[in-house]
């Protein structure tokens, strides 16, 4: 998954470049076809037909029939569209290739810039925005303490560093802010999620969040000795002997 996230932006950029090349080939072919049609349309027997068609179109628009002139907005819009058409035609004549190719490349560049800056966060403040959103989400989540309870009543020591490992690889990736990570006051045969009386629903959500890594985890109300050890955390993930091989 990390490899896909790293090479994804570059694969997307390569796809845009390929699309631009394909657009260049397609538009160049269409330009050649258009030139052939224009050359064929210059035949003398078709010149009169083109002039008659232009006159008929002008009369249909009221330009040659003495109809009332359009309003100011319509006149302004017509002048603007005419200027755009003339500018485009002038640019198209000066370029050695179809002007639509240039427009397509510009559009592809704009899309690529948007994707790279906003979608993948390679440029600009994408990482900062992502961290800010993550921090805001964590503020709404209950703080979770992780306690290592893999020690046994007969004196077998627990797995060293297990609480920190579970906190870093299970709780933190699930989006929960971390509380105390320490050894539990006593050993537990099975892992359990303990909750304050008003946080039973949040404990069930945490159980679903860690199920993929720890399997099905039971929930129960907070024990007094655990509550005294977790500080201001609302939930406590007590890692029992059944998860000692994590």
C-alpha positions, 0 to 999 in steps of 0.5 A: 500500500505504501508503494502504491501511495508513493508511485501513484502521483507519478503514474497519474502524471505519466497518464496525463502526458500520454493523454496529451500525446494522444490528443496531439495526434488526434487533433493533428489528423483533424487539422489535416482533414480540415485543410483538405475540406477547405481546399476542396471548398475553394472550387469556383462552382462552390464559391457562389453557394457559400456567398448565398449561404452567408447572405441567407444566414445574415438575413436570418439574424436580422443583419440584412433585413432592417429588423430592430438592433439587439440590446446592449447586452446582446451586442456586447456579448456578440462583440465579445464572442466575435473577438474570441473567434477572431483571436482563436482563428488568428492564433490557429493560423500562426501556429504550425499545429492545430490550436486545439492541441495547445488548449488541450495541453493547457487544460491537461496541465491545469488538471495535473497541477490540481491533482498533484497539489490537492489530490496527492499533496506533493506540492504546497500545503497538502501535508499540513492540511492533512495533519490539521484535519487528522488533529481535528478528528482526533479531538473528537475521539476518546483518548485510549490507554494501552496496558500490557497484561501478558504477565501471568499469576505464577510470575511469568513476565509479560512481553516487553514493549507490547503496549507501545507496539499495540498503541503505535500499530493498532490504536494510533492508525485507527485514529484514536489519540493515545493515553498512557502506555504501561504494564497493567496492574495484573495479568489478563488471559484475554484482551479486553477494552474497559470503559467509563460508565458513559462510554460503553458505545465508544468502547464498542466502536474501538472494539470494531476498529481493532478487530482486524488486528487483534480479533474479537475483543470483549468490552467491560466497565472499568476496573478500579485498579485500571482507572487509577493507572490510565490518568485522563483516558476514557478507554483502556485497551488491556492486551491479554495473554491471547495477544502476546504474539502480536 
